[in-house]
Amino acid sequence: MTDEDLPDSGDASGERRSGPPSEDRVRLELVLLAELIQDLARKDSLLEAVPFLLRRLGDLRQVLFDYEVRGTERLLPIEDPKEREARRLIREMEERKREMMKDWEKPWEPDEDEG
């Protein structure tokens, strides 16, 4: 059995999109692979198609990775405005502390007014 004998299940690696793949695309890729495996099993060609299936699994793994990792914003809870403000205040406080520490490291020089 050669790759030409196997059905074309849509090469996921050939498609480059910005952002994560849609839920419909991920669902379709999973269903297509499952149907391909079932079809090969019915034809008793499953073991002969292992190299092809490994390539398809690699392609599908990339799609799943893009969906899961790059699309995590849809899984995260909506940010609480109070929490966002608290983080902003903490960042501001840390920046002031860094500035203060820099000032403390400088040698003391009397002001001209104190002269």
Order of alpha helices (4+ residues) and beta strands (2+ residues): alpha-alpha-alpha
